[in-house]
């Protein structure tokens, strides 16, 4: 029985080498643990692929391999390395690269996932970090899982590593494990392990086997971190020293309104007013006056659109001054914005009476042990 001759169609950007120039083409098809890669050796007669029709690093292309008239697409690729080789009588160009799965290695992610299904996490990674399509002819290629992740926290983690974790831990119908790959047409697919099998048995067809390990590229990366604390939020009101909550206030009855929220007393015999003399910085400060000089409570209510993520701004800094009629020991409460109104509180001490004291308290998830939860919290 005659067998049709092998055929290949290689495209590197705007360059399409004829089959006669392809001396050797090796393609490795990767899945889950790695992405597909290739190495193509071209005959470079008269500097054809270096000067006349140069193949450049970074261009996209495709590889099709088959026999006879059947030459299916097997990979959508990106050229990552072009090197020149030679023998005593001939010159060559070797082109190397990977499939579009290389996009999974470009980005790192800093993100927290709470109560999310596995497939939703994967879709978000592919759409927003890898920039790959996962839909073919209206068919979704990222299959559903039966796994909901209660809490996943990542900091500067490669997208590929997150995908591998989801693939190794997600389950479907009681079976644990998913695979993923970038298909020949550059579509990303995520599917249960062993759900895609090939009926061809290679045990009696393989004539030679070779295993090589190729460290194609090492990218040294330096991560530069700032201080963990941010003493002030971003400026929104024109005050260069902070996002002031005491400037641009409006007196309304017994409370003060601001673009980000309002100051309001919660105990009797207490009023809030705008003070312009002896301020700490800026033009104004907020003055709380209690005529009975008993304990009093004043709240800063944050409007919904201005809720602050304590993990992103892990320091609460403020200046406070008390007269001699007040104790130097005080406390501050933080209320969450979930609707349950959970509360944590912490005490602080003013250094001296009749003088401004700057108080800085660490907040956020890294400092939860420094705060006391209210006994009335619902969760």
VOMAR-824600 format. One record per residue: chain; x, y, z of N, C-alpha, C, O in turn. Coordinates in steps of 0.2 Angstrom, whole numbers. Last residue first. Layout:
<recs>
   cadena     nc1     nc2     nc3    cac1    cac2    cac3     cc1     cc2     cc3     oc1     oc2     oc3
        A       X       Y       Z       X       Y       Z       X       Y       Z       X       Y       Z
...
</recs>
This chain:
<recs>
   cadena     nc1     nc2     nc3    cac1    cac2    cac3     cc1     cc2     cc3     oc1     oc2     oc3
        A    -104     189     308    -100     184     305     -92     186     306     -88     183     304
        A    -111     198     317    -115     192     314    -110     187     311    -112     181     310
        A    -105     205     332    -104     204     325    -108     198     323    -108     193     326
        A    -106     208     345    -112     208     341    -111     207     334    -116     207     330
        A     -94     209     351     -98     203     352    -104     203     348    -107     197     348
        A     -82     216     339     -88     217     343     -91     210     345     -91     206     340
        A     -64     212     340     -71     211     337     -76     212     342     -76     211     348
        A     -50     222     341     -55     217     345     -62     218     341     -64     223     339
        A     -34     221     333     -41     224     334     -45     219     337     -44     213     337
        A     -23     214     330     -22     220     334     -28     224     335     -29     229     339
        A     -25     204     321     -25     202     328     -24     208     333     -24     208     339
        A     -26     210     309     -32     208     312     -31     207     319     -36     208     323
        A     -16     214     300     -16     216     307     -22     215     311     -24     219     315
        A     -17     209     288     -11     208     291     -11     210     298      -6     208     302
        A     -29     215     283     -29     207     285     -23     206     289     -23     201     293
        A     -31     231     290     -31     226     285     -29     219     288     -29     218     294
        A     -20     243     299     -27     240     298     -26     235     292     -20     234     290
        A     -12     252     311     -11     247     306     -18     244     305     -21     242     310
        A     -13     269     315     -15     263     317     -15     258     311     -18     260     305
        A      -7     284     321      -6     279     315      -8     272     317      -4     270     322
        A      -9     300     326     -10     293     327     -10     289     321     -14     291     316
        A      -2     315     331      -3     311     325      -4     303     327       1     301     330
        A      -9     328     341      -5     321     341      -7     317     335     -13     316     333
        A      -9     344     346     -11     339     341      -6     333     341       0     334     342
        A     -13     349     363      -9     348     357     -11     343     352     -14     338     354
        A     -22     348     374     -21     354     370     -16     354     365     -13     360     363
        A     -12     334     381     -19     339     380     -17     345     377     -11     348     378
        A      -3     322     373      -3     328     377     -10     331     376     -13     331     371
        A      -5     309     365       1     311     369       0     316     375       2     315     380
        A     -19     299     366     -16     305     364     -10     307     368     -11     307     375
        A     -20     282     363     -18     287     368     -16     293     365     -11     293     361
        A     -32     269     358     -26     273     357     -26     279     362     -30     281     365
        A     -40     254     355     -39     259     359     -32     263     357     -28     260     353
        A     -51     247     343     -44     247     346     -43     254     349     -46     259     347
        A     -63     236     335     -61     243     338     -54     242     341     -52     236     342
        A     -75     231     322     -69     230     326     -66     237     329     -68     242     327
        A     -90     225     317     -86     231     320     -80     228     323     -80     223     326
        A    -102     223     303     -97     220     308     -93     226     310     -91     230     307
        A    -113     226     295    -111     231     300    -107     228     305    -107     229     311
        A    -118     219     285    -119     216     291    -117     221     297    -119     220     303
        A    -114     226     274    -122     226     275    -123     223     282    -128     224     285
        A    -101     227     271    -105     222     268    -112     222     269    -116     218     266
        A     -92     237     276     -97     239     271    -101     233     268    -104     234     263
        A     -88     238     294     -87     235     287     -93     238     282     -98     240     285
        A     -81     250     304     -87     246     302     -86     244     295     -83     247     291
        A     -70     253     317     -70     252     310     -77     248     309     -77     242     312
        A     -67     264     331     -71     258     328     -70     259     320     -71     264     317
        A     -56     269     343     -58     270     337     -62     264     334     -59     258     335
        A     -54     277     359     -54     271     355     -57     273     348     -60     278     348
        A     -43     285     372     -48     285     367     -49     278     363     -44     274     364
        A     -35     294     384     -37     287     382     -43     287     378     -48     289     380
        A     -35     306     390     -31     305     384     -31     298     381     -28     297     376
        A     -51     314     394     -46     309     395     -41     308     389     -43     310     383
        A     -54     332     395     -55     325     392     -49     320     394     -43     323     395
        A     -51     344     398     -57     341     402     -58     334     399     -62     331     402
        A     -41     349     391     -39     346     398     -45     343     401     -44     340     406
        A     -44     344     374     -43     349     379     -42     345     386     -43     339     387
        A     -36     335     361     -41     336     366     -39     341     371     -33     342     373
        A     -34     332     344     -32     336     350     -38     336     355     -43     337     353
        A     -27     322     331     -32     323     336     -30     327     341     -24     327     343
        A     -25     315     315     -22     320     320     -28     322     324     -34     323     322
        A     -22     299     307     -26     305     309     -23     309     314     -19     306     318
        A     -22     284     297     -18     290     300     -23     296     301     -27     298     297
        A     -22     268     295     -27     273     297     -23     279     300     -21     278     306
        A     -16     257     283     -14     262     288     -20     267     289     -22     270     284
        A     -17     250     271     -16     247     277     -14     251     283     -10     249     287
        A     -25     250     258     -23     256     262     -22     254     269     -26     255     273
        A     -29     237     254     -25     241     249     -22     247     253     -17     250     251
        A     -36     232     265     -30     229     263     -26     232     258     -20     231     257
        A     -47     241     266     -41     241     271     -35     237     269     -30     238     272
        A     -54     250     254     -52     243     255     -46     243     260     -40     246     258
        A     -67     261     258     -60     260     257     -58     253     259     -61     250     264
        A     -81     268     249     -78     263     254     -71     262     252     -69     261     247
        A     -87     277     241     -81     279     244     -78     274     249     -73     275     252
        A    -100     274     238     -95     274     233     -88     275     235     -83     275     231
        A    -106     275     251    -105     269     248    -100     269     242     -96     264     242
        A     -98     287     262    -103     285     257    -101     279     253     -96     277     253
        A     -94     284     278     -92     284     272     -97     283     267    -101     278     268
        A     -95     294     293     -99     289     289     -96     290     281     -96     295     279
        A     -88     295     307     -87     297     300     -90     292     296     -88     286     296
        A     -95     300     323     -94     295     317     -92     298     311     -95     304     309
        A     -92     301     340     -93     305     334     -91     300     328     -86     297     329
        A     -98     300     356     -96     297     350     -97     301     344    -103     304     343
        A     -93     304     373     -97     305     367     -94     301     361     -88     299     361
        A     -94     305     391     -92     301     385     -96     303     379    -102     304     380
        A     -96     322     396     -97     315     397     -94     311     391     -91     315     387
        A     -98     336     394     -91     333     395     -92     326     398     -88     324     403
        A    -109     342     391    -109     339     398    -102     336     399    -101     334     405
        A    -106     347     378    -107     352     384    -107     349     391    -105     352     395
        A     -94     343     367     -99     340     371    -100     344     378     -95     345     382
        A     -89     345     351     -90     349     357     -96     345     361    -101     344     359
        A     -78     343     339     -83     340     342     -84     343     349     -79     343     353
        A     -72     350     324     -72     351     331     -79     347     334     -84     349     332
        A     -61     348     311     -68     346     313     -68     346     321     -63     343     324
        A     -53     361     302     -53     355     306     -60     354     308     -64     358     308
        A     -45     370     288     -51     368     293     -49     362     297     -44     358     295
        A     -34     371     280     -38     377     282     -43     376     288     -45     380     292
        A     -19     362     283     -25     364     279     -28     370     282     -25     374     285
        A     -17     355     299     -15     357     292     -21     359     288     -26     357     290
        A     -23     358     312     -17     354     311     -13     355     305      -7     357     304
        A     -28     374     318     -29     368     314     -22     365     313     -17     368     314
        A     -31     386     324     -27     381     328     -27     374     324     -27     369     328
        A     -47     390     317     -41     392     321     -37     386     324     -40     381     326
        A     -58     384     311     -53     387     307     -47     389     310     -42     391     307
        A     -70     371     312     -65     375     316     -60     378     311     -57     374     308
        A     -86     367     311     -80     368     307     -76     373     311     -78     378     312
        A     -94     355     322     -93     361     319     -87     362     315     -82     358     316
        A    -106     345     330    -100     345     326    -100     351     323    -105     354     320
        A    -111     342     347    -111     345     341    -105     345     337    -100     344     340
        A    -119     334     360    -113     334     356    -115     337     350    -120     336     346
        A    -130     330     368    -126     336     371    -119     336     367    -115     339     369
        A    -129     312     364    -133     318     366    -128     324     368    -122     322     370
        A    -120     304     351    -122     305     358    -125     312     359    -124     316     355
        A    -116     304     338    -121     299     340    -123     299     347    -127     295     349
        A    -112     316     326    -112     314     333    -117     309     334    -123     310     331
        A    -104     314     310    -110     315     313    -110     312     321    -107     307     322
        A     -98     319     294     -96     318     301    -103     319     305    -107     324     304
        A     -99     310     279    -101     315     283     -99     313     290     -98     307     292
        A     -92     308     262     -96     306     268     -98     311     272     -99     317     270
        A     -85     314     252     -84     307     253     -88     304     258     -89     298     259
        A     -88     327     252     -89     324     246     -89     316     247     -92     312     243
        A     -97     330     268     -91     331     263     -92     327     257     -97     323     257
        A    -106     338     281    -105     334     275     -99     336     271     -97     341     271
        A    -109     337     298    -105     340     293    -104     336     287    -103     330     288
        A    -123     340     309    -117     336     306    -114     340     301    -116     345     299
        A    -133     348     314    -128     346     319    -123     341     316    -119     339     320
        A    -136     357     300    -139     355     307    -133     354     311    -129     358     312
        A    -123     356     291    -130     354     290    -132     352     297    -131     347     299
        A    -109     363     284    -113     363     290    -120     362     289    -123     366     285
        A     -98     356     273    -104     360     273    -107     358     280    -109     352     281
        A     -80     356     269     -86     354     273     -92     358     272     -91     364     271
        A     -67     357     264     -73     358     259     -79     355     263     -83     351     259
        A     -58     347     275     -58     352     270     -65     352     266     -68     346     266
        A     -58     335     281     -60     341     285     -60     347     281     -62     352     283
        A     -52     324     275     -59     324     277     -62     330     281     -67     330     284
        A     -41     325     262     -43     327     268     -50     326     269     -54     327     264
        A     -30     316     257     -37     316     254     -41     318     260     -44     314     264
        A     -15     326     259     -19     320     260     -26     321     257     -27     326     253
        A      -8     336     254      -5     332     259      -9     326     261      -7     322     264
        A     -14     343     244      -8     340     242      -6     335     247      -2     330     246
        A     -31     344     240     -26     345     246     -20     340     245     -21     334     244
        A     -40     341     230     -35     346     229     -30     348     235     -26     352     234
        A     -47     330     232     -50     336     234     -46     342     233     -47     347     236
        A     -41     318     230     -47     319     226     -50     326     227     -54     328     224
        A     -27     308     232     -30     315     233     -35     316     228     -35     314     222
        A     -27     292     239     -26     296     234     -30     303     234     -35     303     237
        A     -25     291     257     -27     289     251     -25     293     245     -22     299     247
        A     -10     290     267     -15     293     265     -18     290     258     -14     288     254
        A       0     280     270      -3     284     275      -9     288     273     -13     289     277
        A       1     264     266       0     270     263      -3     275     268      -9     274     269
        A      13     251     270       8     256     272       7     262     267      12     264     265
        A      23     244     264      17     241     265      11     246     267       6     245     265
        A      33     253     252      31     252     259      24     249     259      20     250     255
        A      35     245     236      35     251     241      34     249     248      33     243     249
        A      45     233     227      39     235     232      40     241     235      46     243     237
        A      49     227     212      51     232     217      44     234     221      39     236     218
        A      56     212     206      50     215     208      51     221     213      55     219     218
        A      64     207     192      65     211     198      58     214     200      56     218     196
        A      68     193     183      63     198     184      64     201     191      65     197     196
        A      75     185     169      76     187     176      71     193     177      71     198     174
        A      70     172     160      69     179     161      70     181     168      66     179     172
        A      77     161     149      77     163     156      76     170     156      80     174     154
        A      72     150     137      73     157     138      73     157     146      68     155     149
        A      72     136     135      72     140     129      74     148     131      77     151     127
        A      80     123     139      78     129     143      78     134     137      84     137     136
        A      75     107     134      77     113     131      75     119     136      69     121     136
        A      78      91     134      75      96     138      79     102     136      85     103     135
        A      72      77     124      77      82     126      74      87     130      67      88     130
        A      70      60     118      68      65     124      74      70     125      80      69     126
        A      65      51     105      70      55     108      67      60     113      62      63     111
        A      62      36      96      60      41     101      66      44     104      71      41     106
        A      57      27      82      62      30      86      59      35      91      54      38      89
        A      45      21      78      52      18      76      57      21      80      62      17      81
        A      29      17      82      35      21      84      41      18      82      42      12      85
        A      19       8      80      21      12      75      27      17      76      30      19      71
        A      15       0      91      18      -3      85      20       1      80      23      -1      75
        A       9      10      99      14       5     102      18       2      97      24       0      98
        A       0      19      96       6      20      93      11      15      95      17      15      93
        A     -17      19      91     -12      15      96      -5      16      93      -4      13      87
        A     -30      30      90     -24      28      87     -19      25      92     -17      28      97
        A     -40      37      96     -41      30      95     -35      26      92     -34      20      92
        A     -37      48     110     -36      47     102     -36      39     101     -33      35     105
        A     -48      58     120     -44      52     119     -43      51     111     -47      53     108
        A     -54      68     132     -52      68     125     -47      63     124     -41      64     125
        A     -55      66     145     -61      66     141     -60      67     134     -65      66     130
        A     -44      65     153     -46      59     150     -52      59     146     -55      54     144
        A     -50      79     163     -45      74     161     -47      68     158     -52      65     161
        A     -61      91     157     -60      86     162     -54      81     159     -54      79     153
        A     -54     106     150     -59     101     150     -57      95     155     -51      95     157
        A     -52     120     141     -51     118     148     -56     112     149     -62     114     148
        A     -43     129     128     -48     124     130     -46     122     137     -41     121     138
        A     -42     143     118     -40     140     124     -45     135     126     -51     137     126
        A     -37     144     101     -42     144     106     -40     141     112     -37     135     112
        A     -28     143      90     -26     148      96     -32     149     100     -32     154     104
        A     -30     132      82     -33     138      80     -32     144      85     -35     149      85
        A     -25     121      90     -22     123      84     -24     130      81     -20     134      79
        A     -27     127     108     -29     123     102     -25     125      95     -23     131      96
        A     -19     126     122     -21     130     117     -22     127     110     -17     124     108
        A     -26     117     136     -21     118     131     -24     123     126     -29     125     126
        A     -29     107     151     -30     113     147     -24     114     142     -19     111     143
        A     -38      96     161     -32      97     157     -34     104     153     -40     106     153
        A     -42      92     178     -44      95     172     -37      95     168     -32      96     171
        A     -47      83     192     -42      84     187     -45      86     181     -50      83     178
        A     -58      70     200     -53      76     201     -48      77     195     -45      72     193
        A     -74      66     198     -67      64     196     -63      71     196     -65      76     193
        A     -87      70     202     -83      66     207     -76      64     205     -72      61     209
        A     -91      78     191     -94      72     192     -90      67     197     -90      61     196
        A     -76      86     192     -82      85     188     -85      78     189     -82      73     187
        A     -65      97     201     -67      90     199     -74      91     195     -77      96     195
        A     -48     105     203     -56     105     201     -58      98     200     -54      94     197
        A     -35     103     205     -39     102     211     -46     102     209     -50     100     213
        A     -28     105     193     -26      99     197     -31      98     203     -31      92     205
        A     -33     117     188     -34     110     184     -32     104     188     -35      99     187
        A     -29     126     197     -36     125     196     -37     118     193     -42     114     194
        A     -15     125     196     -18     123     202     -26     122     201     -28     117     204
        A     -13     129     182     -11     122     184     -15     120     191     -17     114     192
        A     -18     142     183     -21     138     179     -20     131     181     -24     126     181
        A      -7     147     192     -14     147     194     -18     142     190     -22     139     193
        A       3     146     183       3     142     189      -4     142     192      -6     137     195
        A       0     155     173       1     148     171       0     144     177      -2     138     177
        A       1     167     179      -6     165     177      -5     157     176     -10     154     177
        A      12     169     193      11     168     185       4     165     184       2     160     187
        A       9     180     206       9     173     204       8     172     196       3     175     194
        A       8     191     214      13     191     209      14     184     207      20     181     207
        A      -2     183     225       2     189     225       8     188     220      12     184     221
        A     -18     176     229     -12     176     225      -8     183     225     -12     188     224
        A     -29     166     237     -26     173     237     -19     172     233     -15     167     235
        A     -45     160     238     -39     159     235     -35     166     235     -38     171     232
        A     -58     152     246     -54     158     246     -47     156     243     -44     151     245
        A     -67     143     240     -69     147     246     -65     154     246     -67     159     246
        A     -71     138     225     -66     139     229     -68     145     234     -70     150     232
        A     -81     124     219     -81     131     221     -76     133     226     -75     129     231
        A     -82     112     207     -78     115     212     -79     122     213     -79     126     209
        A     -86     106     196     -91     106     201     -88     109     208     -90     107     213
        A     -85     116     180     -82     112     185     -88     111     191     -93     115     191
        A     -87     117     162     -89     119     169     -86     114     174     -85     108     172
        A     -74     121     150     -80     117     153     -81     118     160     -76     120     164
        A     -71     132     138     -69     131     145     -75     127     149     -80     131     150
        A     -77     133     126     -72     128     127     -69     127     134     -65     123     135
        A     -93     136     120     -88     137     126     -83     131     126     -85     126     127
        A     -98     140     104     -97     134     109     -91     136     114     -86     138     112
        A     -98     149      94    -103     150      99    -102     144     104    -107     144     109
        A     -86     145      87     -93     144      84     -98     144      89    -103     140      89
        A     -78     144     102     -77     143      95     -84     141      92     -88     137      94
        A     -70     153     114     -76     151     111     -75     150     104     -72     154     100
        A     -59     159     120     -61     152     123     -68     150     120     -71     146     123
        A     -45     169     116     -52     167     115     -53     160     117     -49     155     117
        A     -33     177     126     -35     172     122     -42     171     121     -46     172     126
        A     -28     186     136     -30     189     130     -31     183     124     -31     185     118
        A     -22     184     149     -19     180     143     -21     183     136     -18     183     131
        A     -30     192     157     -23     192     158     -19     188     152     -14     190     150
        A     -44     192     154     -41     198     156     -33     198     156     -30     203     156
        A     -47     179     149     -49     185     145     -45     191     147     -44     195     143
        A     -40     170     157     -39     169     150     -41     176     146     -38     178     142
        A     -45     173     170     -38     173     168     -37     174     161     -32     177     159
        A     -59     171     168     -56     178     170     -49     179     168     -46     184     166
        A     -59     158     166     -62     162     161     -59     169     162     -57     173     157
        A     -55     153     179     -51     151     172     -53     156     167     -49     159     163
        A     -65     157     187     -58     159     188     -54     158     182     -50     163     180
        A     -76     150     182     -76     157     181     -69     160     183     -67     165     180
        A     -72     136     184     -72     139     177     -72     146     177     -70     149     172
        A     -73     136     198     -67     135     195     -67     138     188     -62     141     186
        A     -83     148     206     -82     142     203     -75     142     199     -73     147     197
        A     -79     157     222     -80     157     214     -79     150     212     -75     146     214
        A     -77     162     235     -83     159     233     -84     159     225     -90     161     223
        A     -65     174     230     -69     171     236     -75     168     233     -79     172     229
        A     -48     178     226     -55     175     224     -58     172     230     -56     168     234
        A     -37     191     224     -41     187     229     -47     184     226     -51     188     224
        A     -22     194     216     -29     194     216     -32     190     221     -28     185     223
        A     -10     197     205     -11     198     212     -19     199     213     -21     205     211
        A      -1     188     192      -8     190     195      -7     192     203      -4     188     206
        A       9     191     178       8     188     185       2     191     188      -1     197     185
        A      11     186     160       8     190     166       8     187     173       8     181     173
        A      16     177     151      18     184     151      16     188     157      20     193     159
        A      12     164     150      18     166     154      20     173     155      24     175     158
        A       2     164     141       0     162     148       6     163     153       5     163     159
        A       7     166     129       4     171     132       2     170     139       1     175     143
        A      11     154     124      16     158     128      13     164     131      16     167     136
        A       1     148     117       1     147     124       6     151     128       6     151     134
        A       3     150     104       0     156     107      -1     154     115      -2     159     119
        A      18     140     103      12     142     101       9     148     105      13     150     109
        A      35     146     101      30     142     105      23     144     102      23     149      98
        A      51     143      92      46     147      96      41     143      99      42     137     100
        A      64     145      80      61     142      86      56     147      89      56     153      88
        A      73     142      66      68     146      68      64     142      74      62     137      73
        A      88     143      58      84     139      63      79     144      66      81     149      69
        A      95     143      42      92     147      47      87     143      52      83     139      49
        A     111     140      34     104     138      36     102     143      41     105     147      44
        A     121     136      20     119     140      26     112     139      28     108     138      23
        A     134     125      14     127     127      15     126     132      21     130     131      26
        A     147     119      15     144     121       9     138     124       9     135     127       3
        A     151     117      29     156     120      24     153     122      17     156     126      14
        A     136     125      37     141     119      35     146     121      30     145     127      28
        A     128     135      49     131     134      42     135     127      43     137     125      48
        A     115     145      55     119     139      56     122     138      49     120     141      44
        A     107     158      65     110     156      58     115     150      60     118     150      65
        A      91     159      73      98     159      73     101     156      66      97     153      63
        A      78     166      81      80     165      75      88     165      75      91     170      77
        A      64     165      92      72     164      91      73     163      84      70     158      81
        A      51     166      92      54     168      98      62     168      97      66     171     101
        A      36     167      84      43     166      83      47     170      89      46     176      90
        A      21     159      88      25     165      88      32     164      88      35     159      92
        A       7     150      80      14     151      84      16     158      84      13     162      81
        A      -4     137      80      -4     145      79       2     147      83       2     146      89
        A      -4     121      74      -2     126      79      -2     133      76       1     134      71
        A      -9     113      64      -8     110      71      -5     115      76      -6     113      82
        A     -20     111      50     -16     116      55     -15     112      62     -20     109      64
        A     -17      97      39     -21     101      44     -17     106      48     -11     105      49
        A     -17      92      25     -12      95      28     -15     100      34     -16     106      32
        A     -20      81      13     -22      82      20     -16      85      24     -12      82      26
        A     -14      77       1     -18      83       1     -21      85       8     -24      90       9
        A       1      71       9      -3      72       2      -8      78       3      -5      83       4
        A       0      73      26       2      69      20      -3      70      14      -9      71      15
        A       5      86      37       1      81      35       4      77      30      10      77      29
        A       5     102      46       8      96      44       4      90      42      -2      89      46
        A       7     119      48       2     113      46       6     108      44      11     109      40
        A       8     133      58      12     127      56       6     122      54       2     120      58
        A      10     151      58       6     144      59      10     139      56      14     140      52
        A      13     166      67      13     162      61       9     156      62       5     156      67
        A      19     182      72      15     177      73      15     173      66      17     175      61
        A      35     189      77      30     188      72      26     182      74      28     177      76
        A      46     188      86      40     192      88      34     191      83      29     193      85
        A      60     190      75      58     188      81      51     192      83      51     198      82
        A      58     188      57      59     192      63      56     189      69      51     186      69
        A      65     183      42      60     181      48      62     184      54      68     183      57
        A      68     193      27      70     191      34      64     188      38      58     191      38
        A      71     191      13      64     190      16      65     188      23      65     182      25
        A      84     195      11      79     197       6      72     196       9      68     201       8
        A      91     192      24      91     199      21      85     200      16      82     205      17
        A      87     180      29      90     184      34      90     191      31      90     196      34
        A      82     171      20      78     172      26      81     177      31      79     177      36
        A      92     171      10      85     172       8      81     174      14      77     179      13
        A     106     171       7     103     175      13      96     176      12      93     182      13
        A     108     161      -2     109     168      -4     106     173       1     103     178      -1
        A      98     149       7     102     151       1     102     158      -1      97     161      -2
        A      95     143      19      96     150      18     100     152      13     105     155      13
        A      84     131      24      89     132      19      90     139      18      85     142      15
        A      78     129      40      77     131      33      84     132      30      89     134      33
        A      71     121      53      78     122      50      76     123      43      74     119      39
        A      62     124      68      62     123      60      68     125      57      71     131      59
        A      54     119      82      60     121      79      60     119      72      59     113      70
        A      41     123      94      43     120      87      50     122      86      53     127      89
        A      28     119     106      34     122     104      36     119      97      34     114      95
        A      14     120     117      17     118     111      23     122     109      23     128     110
        A      17     121     135      14     123     129      17     120     123      23     118     124
        A      14     110     150      19     114     145      14     116     139       9     114     138
        A       5     104     157      11     105     160      16     109     156      21     112     159
        A      -7     106     147      -7     107     155       0     108     158       1     113     161
        A       2     101     133      -5     101     137      -4     101     144       0      97     147
        A      10     102     117      10     102     124       3     103     127      -2     105     123
        A      19      95     104      12      98     106      11      97     114      11      91     116
        A      32     100      95      30      97     102      23     100     104      23     106     105
        A      39      98      80      34     101      84      32      97      90      31      91      89
        A      52     101      68      50      97      74      45     101      78      46     106      80
        A      58     100      53      53     103      57      51      98      62      48      93      61
        A      70     102      41      69      99      47      64     103      51      64     109      52
        A      71     109      29      75     103      30      73      99      36      73      93      35
        A      62     118      18      61     116      25      65     109      25      63     104      23
        A      62     122       5      67     125       9      67     122      17      71     124      21
        A      52     115      -1      58     113      -3      64     116       2      69     113       2
        A      40     122       3      42     115       7      49     113       5      52     110       9
        A      44     139       5      41     133       1      44     127       4      49     127       8
        A      39     150      18      45     146      15      41     140      11      37     137      13
        A      32     164      19      30     157      18      35     153      15      35     153       9
        A      32     179      29      36     174      25      33     167      25      32     164      30
        A      25     187      37      24     188      30      28     183      26      27     183      19
        A      25     176      50      24     183      48      22     183      41      17     180      39
        A      28     161      44      32     165      49      31     173      47      34     176      43
        A      21     146      40      21     153      39      24     157      45      22     155      51
        A      22     131      32      25     135      38      24     142      36      26     144      30
        A      16     116      28      15     123      27      17     127      33      14     126      38
        A      21     100      22      21     105      27      20     111      25      22     113      19
        A      19      82      19      19      89      17      19      94      23      16      92      28
        A      25      66      15      23      71      20      23      78      17      27      79      12
        A      16      56       2      22      60       5      20      65      10      15      68      10
        A       5      42       5       7      49       2      13      52       6      14      51      12
        A       9      26       3       8      31       8      10      38       5      15      38       2
        A       3      11      -5       7      17      -5       5      22       0      -1      22       2
        A       4      -6       0       0       0       0       4       6       0       9       7       4
</recs>
